[in-house]
């Protein structure tokens, strides 16, 4: 994928027609391609969106397949009932990056099953941390080149990677306020829950 993006010419815009998980069971489902979305799907959706974010100079549009009832959907319906999937929360959490500028960062230790992306907009740095380790939380420490203060964050996690929202239990997997990072003399220390999507925001302190 990295090689592919590097081969694109600057004047070429990349548009992704459809993206998202397509599980084999959906082929036989009736209505066709109806698919439940779990916390695992939310993690892979976050990872995919961050690939697009990191390559925002090339990717100008990317359409999830699809919005309602089909494959990697954000919403499921049944008659007059409606439920938001964990993917819905990922999209809501990631809205903070709209209109932002992607940031580069350096890692002292290569993250194991952790994936990060960061952007800045109006002096607010938004940091995504996705933990693909299913069974254990991981500790992350990071520091900024400028003084920053923590202003808020959200965590999306389930009691298992297979956790999902149903019409009987529509809020089993919902984004919650993130645990506040521990501020140290050098930066911030955060415990990242297993199988989770996290967005943290920091205000750059001026003067």
C-alpha angles and dihedrals in degrees: 000000000000090000091049094054091047091055094057114106116237093245093054118092117204118219118189108211097196135356137169143086118311110191121202095236091064090070092069097037121111119244086044120260094002105155136180114227120218137189087270089060090049090055093050091045090054091048091050094048090051090054087056091046093052090051098041092134088067105028110073099164135014122179120203115225100255143352102202132031097331126099114305093013131167095210134035123199137189115180106304093347123100133182131183115229123218087259088066090061092050091056091047092049093048094053088092089077095060109120092004131128118245114241131214120224137184126226122210091195122030106249115243110222091338122119125192140191130173137188137176130220127168091349093307117119114207116198125194118202118182118189111202093179103111100200111035141043120237133214121233127189122189139165135200129225087231133044111276137176127207113250104173149306148195133227127200115197140140136209086255137003087257093056113125142165119257135180088258093046106023098165103045091116112035134147112261135190107282123243108263114256118243109247115220133181090267105034143301133320119205134183108219114206120232117270094005145138116218136183121190127184129206129186117223107233112225125208 
